[in-house]
Amino acid sequence: MCRFRSLCFLDLAGFSDRLLGTRVRELRLKRGWTQDVFADKSGFHRAQVGAFERGEMNLTLASLLLLAQTVKIRVGDLFRGIED
């Protein structure tokens, strides 16, 4: 049994940081936020936000949690609908 329900459906084999970055960008833009606004709301540096969105950084679980909290979704929802 999976202890973290919002993550149980995830199969991260072959998952790309670039795809997650695209998802983060989509969520940010959907809210009408610039990278600066997203950085202010999340506590990340603006350069980090850009690096996330370009898929240049491996995100830690703590970073994923903070990203999800900032856009008010569950962590698992960051990965929904993303196909490689």
PDB file of N, CA, C and O in Angstrom, chain B, residues numbered from 101:
ATOM      1  N   MET B 101       0.843  -1.185   0.000  1.00  0.00           N
ATOM      2  CA  MET B 101       0.000   0.000   0.000  1.00  0.00           C
ATOM      3  C   MET B 101       0.882   1.240   0.000  1.00  0.00           C
ATOM      4  O   MET B 101       1.897   1.292   0.693  1.00  0.00           O
ATOM      5  N   CYS B 102       0.494   2.214  -0.765  1.00  0.00           N
ATOM      6  CA  CYS B 102       1.243   3.450  -0.894  1.00  0.00           C
ATOM      7  C   CYS B 102       0.933   4.372   0.285  1.00  0.00           C
ATOM      8  O   CYS B 102      -0.232   4.571   0.629  1.00  0.00           O
ATOM      9  N   ARG B 103       1.965   4.928   0.897  1.00  0.00           N
ATOM     10  CA  ARG B 103       1.773   5.798   2.055  1.00  0.00           C
ATOM     11  C   ARG B 103       1.407   7.224   1.656  1.00  0.00           C
ATOM     12  O   ARG B 103       0.818   7.953   2.454  1.00  0.00           O
ATOM     13  N   PHE B 104       1.745   7.631   0.440  1.00  0.00           N
ATOM     14  CA  PHE B 104       1.483   8.991  -0.015  1.00  0.00           C
ATOM     15  C   PHE B 104       0.533   8.920  -1.203  1.00  0.00           C
ATOM     16  O   PHE B 104       0.966   8.781  -2.347  1.00  0.00           O
ATOM     17  N   ARG B 105      -0.762   9.014  -0.928  1.00  0.00           N
ATOM     18  CA  ARG B 105      -1.776   8.790  -1.956  1.00  0.00           C
ATOM     19  C   ARG B 105      -1.582   9.635  -3.208  1.00  0.00           C
ATOM     20  O   ARG B 105      -1.798   9.142  -4.315  1.00  0.00           O
ATOM     21  N   SER B 106      -1.184  10.883  -3.063  1.00  0.00           N
ATOM     22  CA  SER B 106      -1.075  11.728  -4.248  1.00  0.00           C
ATOM     23  C   SER B 106       0.106  11.343  -5.124  1.00  0.00           C
ATOM     24  O   SER B 106       0.209  11.814  -6.257  1.00  0.00           O
ATOM     25  N   LEU B 107       1.008  10.488  -4.617  1.00  0.00           N
ATOM     26  CA  LEU B 107       2.164  10.072  -5.400  1.00  0.00           C
ATOM     27  C   LEU B 107       2.072   8.629  -5.871  1.00  0.00           C
ATOM     28  O   LEU B 107       2.939   8.182  -6.622  1.00  0.00           O
ATOM     29  N   CYS B 108       1.058   7.890  -5.459  1.00  0.00           N
ATOM     30  CA  CYS B 108       0.987   6.454  -5.726  1.00  0.00           C
ATOM     31  C   CYS B 108       0.904   6.108  -7.205  1.00  0.00           C
ATOM     32  O   CYS B 108       1.401   5.060  -7.617  1.00  0.00           O
ATOM     33  N   PHE B 109       0.291   6.958  -8.006  1.00  0.00           N
ATOM     34  CA  PHE B 109       0.122   6.645  -9.416  1.00  0.00           C
ATOM     35  C   PHE B 109       1.384   6.902 -10.223  1.00  0.00           C
ATOM     36  O   PHE B 109       1.457   6.522 -11.392  1.00  0.00           O
ATOM     37  N   LEU B 110       2.367   7.533  -9.622  1.00  0.00           N
ATOM     38  CA  LEU B 110       3.529   7.971 -10.389  1.00  0.00           C
ATOM     39  C   LEU B 110       4.422   6.809 -10.802  1.00  0.00           C
ATOM     40  O   LEU B 110       4.748   5.942  -9.991  1.00  0.00           O
ATOM     41  N   ASP B 111       4.801   6.801 -12.038  1.00  0.00           N
ATOM     42  CA  ASP B 111       5.836   5.913 -12.547  1.00  0.00           C
ATOM     43  C   ASP B 111       6.888   6.832 -13.141  1.00  0.00           C
ATOM     44  O   ASP B 111       6.746   7.307 -14.268  1.00  0.00           O
ATOM     45  N   LEU B 112       7.943   7.081 -12.378  1.00  0.00           N
ATOM     46  CA  LEU B 112       8.912   8.091 -12.771  1.00  0.00           C
ATOM     47  C   LEU B 112      10.034   7.553 -13.642  1.00  0.00           C
ATOM     48  O   LEU B 112      10.961   8.291 -13.976  1.00  0.00           O
ATOM     49  N   ALA B 113       9.968   6.280 -14.018  1.00  0.00           N
ATOM     50  CA  ALA B 113      10.998   5.730 -14.895  1.00  0.00           C
ATOM     51  C   ALA B 113      10.985   6.492 -16.209  1.00  0.00           C
ATOM     52  O   ALA B 113       9.961   6.548 -16.891  1.00  0.00           O
ATOM     53  N   GLY B 114      12.093   7.064 -16.556  1.00  0.00           N
ATOM     54  CA  GLY B 114      12.214   7.792 -17.805  1.00  0.00           C
ATOM     55  C   GLY B 114      11.609   9.185 -17.772  1.00  0.00           C
ATOM     56  O   GLY B 114      11.524   9.853 -18.803  1.00  0.00           O
ATOM     57  N   PHE B 115      11.189   9.625 -16.594  1.00  0.00           N
ATOM     58  CA  PHE B 115      10.588  10.942 -16.492  1.00  0.00           C
ATOM     59  C   PHE B 115      11.654  12.006 -16.682  1.00  0.00           C
ATOM     60  O   PHE B 115      12.791  11.836 -16.242  1.00  0.00           O
ATOM     61  N   SER B 116      11.301  13.073 -17.318  1.00  0.00           N
ATOM     62  CA  SER B 116      12.243  14.116 -17.685  1.00  0.00           C
ATOM     63  C   SER B 116      12.049  15.374 -16.849  1.00  0.00           C
ATOM     64  O   SER B 116      10.921  15.816 -16.628  1.00  0.00           O
ATOM     65  N   ASP B 117      13.167  15.953 -16.382  1.00  0.00           N
ATOM     66  CA  ASP B 117      13.105  17.232 -15.675  1.00  0.00           C
ATOM     67  C   ASP B 117      12.544  18.320 -16.590  1.00  0.00           C
ATOM     68  O   ASP B 117      11.885  19.252 -16.130  1.00  0.00           O
ATOM     69  N   ARG B 118      12.810  18.191 -17.879  1.00  0.00           N
ATOM     70  CA  ARG B 118      12.305  19.161 -18.857  1.00  0.00           C
ATOM     71  C   ARG B 118      10.784  19.158 -18.887  1.00  0.00           C
ATOM     72  O   ARG B 118      10.157  20.214 -18.963  1.00  0.00           O
ATOM     73  N   LEU B 119      10.189  17.966 -18.827  1.00  0.00           N
ATOM     74  CA  LEU B 119       8.729  17.862 -18.828  1.00  0.00           C
ATOM     75  C   LEU B 119       8.131  18.480 -17.570  1.00  0.00           C
ATOM     76  O   LEU B 119       7.107  19.161 -17.633  1.00  0.00           O
ATOM     77  N   LEU B 120       8.763  18.244 -16.441  1.00  0.00           N
ATOM     78  CA  LEU B 120       8.285  18.838 -15.198  1.00  0.00           C
ATOM     79  C   LEU B 120       8.441  20.355 -15.267  1.00  0.00           C
ATOM     80  O   LEU B 120       7.561  21.089 -14.817  1.00  0.00           O
ATOM     81  N   GLY B 121       9.543  20.824 -15.821  1.00  0.00           N
ATOM     82  CA  GLY B 121       9.753  22.261 -15.966  1.00  0.00           C
ATOM     83  C   GLY B 121       8.674  22.911 -16.817  1.00  0.00           C
ATOM     84  O   GLY B 121       8.198  24.004 -16.511  1.00  0.00           O
ATOM     85  N   THR B 122       8.298  22.230 -17.883  1.00  0.00           N
ATOM     86  CA  THR B 122       7.224  22.735 -18.747  1.00  0.00           C
ATOM     87  C   THR B 122       5.923  22.823 -17.961  1.00  0.00           C
ATOM     88  O   THR B 122       5.163  23.779 -18.114  1.00  0.00           O
ATOM     89  N   ARG B 123       5.672  21.838 -17.130  1.00  0.00           N
ATOM     90  CA  ARG B 123       4.455  21.827 -16.301  1.00  0.00           C
ATOM     91  C   ARG B 123       4.461  22.990 -15.315  1.00  0.00           C
ATOM     92  O   ARG B 123       3.446  23.662 -15.132  1.00  0.00           O
ATOM     93  N   VAL B 124       5.610  23.225 -14.682  1.00  0.00           N
ATOM     94  CA  VAL B 124       5.728  24.334 -13.737  1.00  0.00           C
ATOM     95  C   VAL B 124       5.457  25.656 -14.456  1.00  0.00           C
ATOM     96  O   VAL B 124       4.731  26.507 -13.942  1.00  0.00           O
ATOM     97  N   ARG B 125       6.037  25.825 -15.635  1.00  0.00           N
ATOM     98  CA  ARG B 125       5.812  27.045 -16.422  1.00  0.00           C
ATOM     99  C   ARG B 125       4.324  27.212 -16.758  1.00  0.00           C
ATOM    100  O   ARG B 125       3.772  28.306 -16.634  1.00  0.00           O
ATOM    101  N   GLU B 126       3.683  26.116 -17.183  1.00  0.00           N
ATOM    102  CA  GLU B 126       2.248  26.179 -17.511  1.00  0.00           C
ATOM    103  C   GLU B 126       1.425  26.619 -16.308  1.00  0.00           C
ATOM    104  O   GLU B 126       0.540  27.465 -16.437  1.00  0.00           O
ATOM    105  N   LEU B 127       1.708  26.056 -15.150  1.00  0.00           N
ATOM    106  CA  LEU B 127       0.967  26.408 -13.944  1.00  0.00           C
ATOM    107  C   LEU B 127       1.191  27.864 -13.565  1.00  0.00           C
ATOM    108  O   LEU B 127       0.261  28.552 -13.145  1.00  0.00           O
ATOM    109  N   ARG B 128       2.417  28.330 -13.712  1.00  0.00           N
ATOM    110  CA  ARG B 128       2.738  29.727 -13.398  1.00  0.00           C
ATOM    111  C   ARG B 128       1.995  30.668 -14.352  1.00  0.00           C
ATOM    112  O   ARG B 128       1.356  31.628 -13.919  1.00  0.00           O
ATOM    113  N   LEU B 129       2.087  30.384 -15.637  1.00  0.00           N
ATOM    114  CA  LEU B 129       1.457  31.250 -16.630  1.00  0.00           C
ATOM    115  C   LEU B 129      -0.067  31.237 -16.528  1.00  0.00           C
ATOM    116  O   LEU B 129      -0.722  32.250 -16.775  1.00  0.00           O
ATOM    117  N   LYS B 130      -0.625  30.085 -16.163  1.00  0.00           N
ATOM    118  CA  LYS B 130      -2.083  29.972 -15.990  1.00  0.00           C
ATOM    119  C   LYS B 130      -2.584  30.960 -14.936  1.00  0.00           C
ATOM    120  O   LYS B 130      -3.715  31.440 -15.001  1.00  0.00           O
ATOM    121  N   ARG B 131      -1.721  31.248 -13.973  1.00  0.00           N
ATOM    122  CA  ARG B 131      -2.082  32.186 -12.912  1.00  0.00           C
ATOM    123  C   ARG B 131      -1.712  33.628 -13.264  1.00  0.00           C
ATOM    124  O   ARG B 131      -1.999  34.551 -12.502  1.00  0.00           O
ATOM    125  N   GLY B 132      -1.074  33.816 -14.423  1.00  0.00           N
ATOM    126  CA  GLY B 132      -0.693  35.154 -14.857  1.00  0.00           C
ATOM    127  C   GLY B 132       0.518  35.710 -14.130  1.00  0.00           C
ATOM    128  O   GLY B 132       0.713  36.924 -14.076  1.00  0.00           O
ATOM    129  N   TRP B 133       1.343  34.814 -13.563  1.00  0.00           N
ATOM    130  CA  TRP B 133       2.505  35.238 -12.788  1.00  0.00           C
ATOM    131  C   TRP B 133       3.759  35.276 -13.641  1.00  0.00           C
ATOM    132  O   TRP B 133       3.976  34.406 -14.484  1.00  0.00           O
ATOM    133  N   THR B 134       4.578  36.287 -13.417  1.00  0.00           N
ATOM    134  CA  THR B 134       5.929  36.295 -13.988  1.00  0.00           C
ATOM    135  C   THR B 134       6.801  35.391 -13.134  1.00  0.00           C
ATOM    136  O   THR B 134       6.385  34.942 -12.066  1.00  0.00           O
ATOM    137  N   GLN B 135       8.007  35.127 -13.605  1.00  0.00           N
ATOM    138  CA  GLN B 135       8.938  34.346 -12.789  1.00  0.00           C
ATOM    139  C   GLN B 135       9.255  35.080 -11.492  1.00  0.00           C
ATOM    140  O   GLN B 135       9.426  34.447 -10.450  1.00  0.00           O
ATOM    141  N   ASP B 136       9.334  36.403 -11.544  1.00  0.00           N
ATOM    142  CA  ASP B 136       9.599  37.187 -10.330  1.00  0.00           C
ATOM    143  C   ASP B 136       8.477  37.037  -9.310  1.00  0.00           C
ATOM    144  O   ASP B 136       8.738  36.866  -8.119  1.00  0.00           O
ATOM    145  N   VAL B 137       7.240  37.099  -9.768  1.00  0.00           N
ATOM    146  CA  VAL B 137       6.095  36.947  -8.866  1.00  0.00           C
ATOM    147  C   VAL B 137       6.087  35.545  -8.267  1.00  0.00           C
ATOM    148  O   VAL B 137       5.888  35.381  -7.063  1.00  0.00           O
ATOM    149  N   PHE B 138       6.306  34.528  -9.114  1.00  0.00           N
ATOM    150  CA  PHE B 138       6.340  33.149  -8.616  1.00  0.00           C
ATOM    151  C   PHE B 138       7.452  32.988  -7.581  1.00  0.00           C
ATOM    152  O   PHE B 138       7.258  32.344  -6.550  1.00  0.00           O
ATOM    153  N   ALA B 139       8.608  33.572  -7.858  1.00  0.00           N
ATOM    154  CA  ALA B 139       9.733  33.495  -6.920  1.00  0.00           C
ATOM    155  C   ALA B 139       9.363  34.143  -5.584  1.00  0.00           C
ATOM    156  O   ALA B 139       9.645  33.583  -4.525  1.00  0.00           O
ATOM    157  N   ASP B 140       8.739  35.310  -5.630  1.00  0.00           N
ATOM    158  CA  ASP B 140       8.328  35.989  -4.395  1.00  0.00           C
ATOM    159  C   ASP B 140       7.331  35.157  -3.600  1.00  0.00           C
ATOM    160  O   ASP B 140       7.432  35.064  -2.377  1.00  0.00           O
ATOM    161  N   LYS B 141       6.375  34.556  -4.285  1.00  0.00           N
ATOM    162  CA  LYS B 141       5.346  33.765  -3.608  1.00  0.00           C
ATOM    163  C   LYS B 141       5.900  32.459  -3.025  1.00  0.00           C
ATOM    164  O   LYS B 141       5.448  31.998  -1.977  1.00  0.00           O
ATOM    165  N   SER B 142       6.884  31.870  -3.715  1.00  0.00           N
ATOM    166  CA  SER B 142       7.391  30.561  -3.313  1.00  0.00           C
ATOM    167  C   SER B 142       8.601  30.630  -2.387  1.00  0.00           C
ATOM    168  O   SER B 142       8.845  29.709  -1.608  1.00  0.00           O
ATOM    169  N   GLY B 143       9.351  31.717  -2.472  1.00  0.00           N
ATOM    170  CA  GLY B 143      10.587  31.813  -1.698  1.00  0.00           C
ATOM    171  C   GLY B 143      11.811  31.347  -2.461  1.00  0.00           C
ATOM    172  O   GLY B 143      12.928  31.443  -1.953  1.00  0.00           O
ATOM    173  N   PHE B 144      11.620  30.840  -3.682  1.00  0.00           N
ATOM    174  CA  PHE B 144      12.744  30.480  -4.537  1.00  0.00           C
ATOM    175  C   PHE B 144      13.344  31.754  -5.125  1.00  0.00           C
ATOM    176  O   PHE B 144      12.668  32.779  -5.221  1.00  0.00           O
ATOM    177  N   HIS B 145      14.598  31.687  -5.511  1.00  0.00           N
ATOM    178  CA  HIS B 145      15.219  32.786  -6.249  1.00  0.00           C
ATOM    179  C   HIS B 145      14.715  32.724  -7.687  1.00  0.00           C
ATOM    180  O   HIS B 145      14.448  31.640  -8.206  1.00  0.00           O
ATOM    181  N   ARG B 146      14.584  33.887  -8.334  1.00  0.00           N
ATOM    182  CA  ARG B 146      14.090  33.920  -9.705  1.00  0.00           C
ATOM    183  C   ARG B 146      14.928  33.077 -10.647  1.00  0.00           C
ATOM    184  O   ARG B 146      14.393  32.459 -11.567  1.00  0.00           O
ATOM    185  N   ALA B 147      16.229  33.044 -10.432  1.00  0.00           N
ATOM    186  CA  ALA B 147      17.106  32.215 -11.275  1.00  0.00           C
ATOM    187  C   ALA B 147      16.776  30.733 -11.108  1.00  0.00           C
ATOM    188  O   ALA B 147      16.864  29.965 -12.066  1.00  0.00           O
ATOM    189  N   GLN B 148      16.397  30.329  -9.899  1.00  0.00           N
ATOM    190  CA  GLN B 148      15.991  28.934  -9.672  1.00  0.00           C
ATOM    191  C   GLN B 148      14.717  28.616 -10.435  1.00  0.00           C
ATOM    192  O   GLN B 148      14.602  27.546 -11.033  1.00  0.00           O
ATOM    193  N   VAL B 149      13.763  29.530 -10.420  1.00  0.00           N
ATOM    194  CA  VAL B 149      12.504  29.308 -11.129  1.00  0.00           C
ATOM    195  C   VAL B 149      12.787  29.092 -12.609  1.00  0.00           C
ATOM    196  O   VAL B 149      12.235  28.179 -13.221  1.00  0.00           O
ATOM    197  N   GLY B 150      13.644  29.926 -13.184  1.00  0.00           N
ATOM    198  CA  GLY B 150      14.015  29.763 -14.593  1.00  0.00           C
ATOM    199  C   GLY B 150      14.697  28.432 -14.847  1.00  0.00           C
ATOM    200  O   GLY B 150      14.431  27.773 -15.852  1.00  0.00           O
ATOM    201  N   ALA B 151      15.577  28.036 -13.937  1.00  0.00           N
ATOM    202  CA  ALA B 151      16.279  26.756 -14.085  1.00  0.00           C
ATOM    203  C   ALA B 151      15.307  25.584 -13.975  1.00  0.00           C
ATOM    204  O   ALA B 151      15.433  24.605 -14.710  1.00  0.00           O
ATOM    205  N   PHE B 152      14.330  25.675 -13.053  1.00  0.00           N
ATOM    206  CA  PHE B 152      13.311  24.622 -12.941  1.00  0.00           C
ATOM    207  C   PHE B 152      12.579  24.485 -14.269  1.00  0.00           C
ATOM    208  O   PHE B 152      12.409  23.389 -14.801  1.00  0.00           O
ATOM    209  N   GLU B 153      12.152  25.633 -14.785  1.00  0.00           N
ATOM    210  CA  GLU B 153      11.315  25.621 -15.990  1.00  0.00           C
ATOM    211  C   GLU B 153      12.075  25.122 -17.222  1.00  0.00           C
ATOM    212  O   GLU B 153      11.470  24.562 -18.136  1.00  0.00           O
ATOM    213  N   ARG B 154      13.365  25.318 -17.250  1.00  0.00           N
ATOM    214  CA  ARG B 154      14.170  24.828 -18.379  1.00  0.00           C
ATOM    215  C   ARG B 154      14.619  23.385 -18.181  1.00  0.00           C
ATOM    216  O   ARG B 154      15.260  22.809 -19.060  1.00  0.00           O
ATOM    217  N   GLY B 155      14.287  22.795 -17.032  1.00  0.00           N
ATOM    218  CA  GLY B 155      14.671  21.416 -16.754  1.00  0.00           C
ATOM    219  C   GLY B 155      16.144  21.259 -16.440  1.00  0.00           C
ATOM    220  O   GLY B 155      16.719  20.191 -16.653  1.00  0.00           O
ATOM    221  N   GLU B 156      16.755  22.309 -15.937  1.00  0.00           N
ATOM    222  CA  GLU B 156      18.187  22.300 -15.656  1.00  0.00           C
ATOM    223  C   GLU B 156      18.514  21.901 -14.229  1.00  0.00           C
ATOM    224  O   GLU B 156      19.686  21.774 -13.875  1.00  0.00           O
ATOM    225  N   MET B 157      17.498  21.703 -13.406  1.00  0.00           N
ATOM    226  CA  MET B 157      17.717  21.343 -12.001  1.00  0.00           C
ATOM    227  C   MET B 157      16.909  20.105 -11.654  1.00  0.00           C
ATOM    228  O   MET B 157      15.769  19.947 -12.089  1.00  0.00           O
ATOM    229  N   ASN B 158      17.510  19.237 -10.872  1.00  0.00           N
ATOM    230  CA  ASN B 158      16.772  18.119 -10.288  1.00  0.00           C
ATOM    231  C   ASN B 158      16.094  18.647  -9.033  1.00  0.00           C
ATOM    232  O   ASN B 158      16.757  19.165  -8.135  1.00  0.00           O
ATOM    233  N   LEU B 159      14.795  18.519  -8.973  1.00  0.00           N
ATOM    234  CA  LEU B 159      14.055  19.044  -7.837  1.00  0.00           C
ATOM    235  C   LEU B 159      14.001  18.027  -6.713  1.00  0.00           C
ATOM    236  O   LEU B 159      13.771  16.839  -6.942  1.00  0.00           O
ATOM    237  N   THR B 160      14.215  18.501  -5.512  1.00  0.00           N
ATOM    238  CA  THR B 160      14.080  17.655  -4.330  1.00  0.00           C
ATOM    239  C   THR B 160      12.600  17.535  -3.983  1.00  0.00           C
ATOM    240  O   THR B 160      11.769  18.288  -4.491  1.00  0.00           O
ATOM    241  N   LEU B 161      12.290  16.599  -3.131  1.00  0.00           N
ATOM    242  CA  LEU B 161      10.905  16.459  -2.683  1.00  0.00           C
ATOM    243  C   LEU B 161      10.453  17.734  -1.982  1.00  0.00           C
ATOM    244  O   LEU B 161       9.316  18.170  -2.159  1.00  0.00           O
ATOM    245  N   ALA B 162      11.331  18.328  -1.194  1.00  0.00           N
ATOM    246  CA  ALA B 162      10.980  19.580  -0.505  1.00  0.00           C
ATOM    247  C   ALA B 162      10.649  20.678  -1.518  1.00  0.00           C
ATOM    248  O   ALA B 162       9.706  21.443  -1.317  1.00  0.00           O
ATOM    249  N   SER B 163      11.413  20.757  -2.597  1.00  0.00           N
ATOM    250  CA  SER B 163      11.142  21.758  -3.641  1.00  0.00           C
ATOM    251  C   SER B 163       9.817  21.474  -4.332  1.00  0.00           C
ATOM    252  O   SER B 163       9.051  22.396  -4.611  1.00  0.00           O
ATOM    253  N   LEU B 164       9.544  20.208  -4.609  1.00  0.00           N
ATOM    254  CA  LEU B 164       8.270  19.837  -5.228  1.00  0.00           C
ATOM    255  C   LEU B 164       7.092  20.208  -4.330  1.00  0.00           C
ATOM    256  O   LEU B 164       6.069  20.705  -4.801  1.00  0.00           O
ATOM    257  N   LEU B 165       7.249  19.961  -3.039  1.00  0.00           N
ATOM    258  CA  LEU B 165       6.188  20.312  -2.090  1.00  0.00           C
ATOM    259  C   LEU B 165       5.950  21.817  -2.080  1.00  0.00           C
ATOM    260  O   LEU B 165       4.805  22.270  -2.077  1.00  0.00           O
ATOM    261  N   LEU B 166       7.033  22.589  -2.076  1.00  0.00           N
ATOM    262  CA  LEU B 166       6.907  24.041  -2.061  1.00  0.00           C
ATOM    263  C   LEU B 166       6.288  24.559  -3.357  1.00  0.00           C
ATOM    264  O   LEU B 166       5.456  25.466  -3.330  1.00  0.00           O
ATOM    265  N   LEU B 167       6.688  23.989  -4.484  1.00  0.00           N
ATOM    266  CA  LEU B 167       6.087  24.372  -5.767  1.00  0.00           C
ATOM    267  C   LEU B 167       4.584  24.111  -5.757  1.00  0.00           C
ATOM    268  O   LEU B 167       3.786  24.965  -6.144  1.00  0.00           O
ATOM    269  N   ALA B 168       4.219  22.921  -5.310  1.00  0.00           N
ATOM    270  CA  ALA B 168       2.802  22.554  -5.274  1.00  0.00           C
ATOM    271  C   ALA B 168       2.012  23.461  -4.337  1.00  0.00           C
ATOM    272  O   ALA B 168       0.910  23.894  -4.676  1.00  0.00           O
ATOM    273  N   GLN B 169       2.559  23.747  -3.174  1.00  0.00           N
ATOM    274  CA  GLN B 169       1.884  24.638  -2.227  1.00  0.00           C
ATOM    275  C   GLN B 169       1.694  26.024  -2.827  1.00  0.00           C
ATOM    276  O   GLN B 169       0.652  26.651  -2.636  1.00  0.00           O
ATOM    277  N   THR B 170       2.691  26.498  -3.543  1.00  0.00           N
ATOM    278  CA  THR B 170       2.634  27.843  -4.117  1.00  0.00           C
ATOM    279  C   THR B 170       1.485  27.970  -5.115  1.00  0.00           C
ATOM    280  O   THR B 170       0.798  28.991  -5.146  1.00  0.00           O
ATOM    281  N   VAL B 171       1.277  26.938  -5.927  1.00  0.00           N
ATOM    282  CA  VAL B 171       0.184  26.990  -6.924  1.00  0.00           C
ATOM    283  C   VAL B 171      -1.087  26.299  -6.420  1.00  0.00           C
ATOM    284  O   VAL B 171      -2.062  26.148  -7.156  1.00  0.00           O
ATOM    285  N   LYS B 172      -1.054  25.884  -5.148  1.00  0.00           N
ATOM    286  CA  LYS B 172      -2.224  25.307  -4.470  1.00  0.00           C
ATOM    287  C   LYS B 172      -2.758  24.039  -5.148  1.00  0.00           C
ATOM    288  O   LYS B 172      -3.953  23.909  -5.414  1.00  0.00           O
ATOM    289  N   ILE B 173      -1.828  23.106  -5.418  1.00  0.00           N
ATOM    290  CA  ILE B 173      -2.204  21.788  -5.924  1.00  0.00           C
ATOM    291  C   ILE B 173      -1.446  20.745  -5.117  1.00  0.00           C
ATOM    292  O   ILE B 173      -0.537  21.079  -4.358  1.00  0.00           O
ATOM    293  N   ARG B 174      -1.823  19.476  -5.282  1.00  0.00           N
ATOM    294  CA  ARG B 174      -1.091  18.380  -4.638  1.00  0.00           C
ATOM    295  C   ARG B 174       0.158  18.080  -5.456  1.00  0.00           C
ATOM    296  O   ARG B 174       0.185  18.325  -6.662  1.00  0.00           O
ATOM    297  N   VAL B 175       1.177  17.560  -4.816  1.00  0.00           N
ATOM    298  CA  VAL B 175       2.426  17.232  -5.508  1.00  0.00           C
ATOM    299  C   VAL B 175       2.167  16.294  -6.680  1.00  0.00           C
ATOM    300  O   VAL B 175       2.721  16.491  -7.762  1.00  0.00           O
ATOM    301  N   GLY B 176       1.342  15.289  -6.484  1.00  0.00           N
ATOM    302  CA  GLY B 176       1.052  14.341  -7.549  1.00  0.00           C
ATOM    303  C   GLY B 176       0.447  15.003  -8.773  1.00  0.00           C
ATOM    304  O   GLY B 176       0.632  14.535  -9.897  1.00  0.00           O
ATOM    305  N   ASP B 177      -0.281  16.095  -8.553  1.00  0.00           N
ATOM    306  CA  ASP B 177      -0.895  16.799  -9.675  1.00  0.00           C
ATOM    307  C   ASP B 177       0.136  17.492 -10.556  1.00  0.00           C
ATOM    308  O   ASP B 177      -0.162  17.812 -11.707  1.00  0.00           O
ATOM    309  N   LEU B 178       1.334  17.729 -10.047  1.00  0.00           N
ATOM    310  CA  LEU B 178       2.402  18.270 -10.886  1.00  0.00           C
ATOM    311  C   LEU B 178       2.725  17.320 -12.036  1.00  0.00           C
ATOM    312  O   LEU B 178       3.174  17.754 -13.097  1.00  0.00           O
ATOM    313  N   PHE B 179       2.498  16.035 -11.827  1.00  0.00           N
ATOM    314  CA  PHE B 179       2.876  15.027 -12.794  1.00  0.00           C
ATOM    315  C   PHE B 179       1.715  14.522 -13.660  1.00  0.00           C
ATOM    316  O   PHE B 179       1.933  13.815 -14.643  1.00  0.00           O
ATOM    317  N   ARG B 180       0.497  14.882 -13.294  1.00  0.00           N
ATOM    318  CA  ARG B 180      -0.670  14.398 -14.036  1.00  0.00           C
ATOM    319  C   ARG B 180      -0.680  14.942 -15.463  1.00  0.00           C
ATOM    320  O   ARG B 180      -0.463  16.131 -15.696  1.00  0.00           O
ATOM    321  N   GLY B 181      -0.936  14.051 -16.397  1.00  0.00           N
ATOM    322  CA  GLY B 181      -1.054  14.452 -17.791  1.00  0.00           C
ATOM    323  C   GLY B 181       0.260  14.675 -18.502  1.00  0.00           C
ATOM    324  O   GLY B 181       0.279  15.058 -19.672  1.00  0.00           O
ATOM    325  N   ILE B 182       1.363  14.440 -17.807  1.00  0.00           N
ATOM    326  CA  ILE B 182       2.670  14.600 -18.441  1.00  0.00           C
ATOM    327  C   ILE B 182       3.073  13.270 -19.052  1.00  0.00           C
ATOM    328  O   ILE B 182       3.139  12.251 -18.366  1.00  0.00           O
ATOM    329  N   GLU B 183       3.334  13.292 -20.322  1.00  0.00           N
ATOM    330  CA  GLU B 183       3.779  12.084 -21.025  1.00  0.00           C
ATOM    331  C   GLU B 183       5.102  12.358 -21.692  1.00  0.00           C
ATOM    332  O   GLU B 183       5.336  13.447 -22.215  1.00  0.00           O
ATOM    333  N   ASP B 184       5.965  11.366 -21.671  1.00  0.00           N
ATOM    334  CA  ASP B 184       7.277  11.494 -22.291  1.00  0.00           C
ATOM    335  C   ASP B 184       7.200  11.151 -23.758  1.00  0.00           C
ATOM    336  O   ASP B 184       8.212  11.200 -24.457  1.00  0.00           O
TER     337      ASP B 184
END
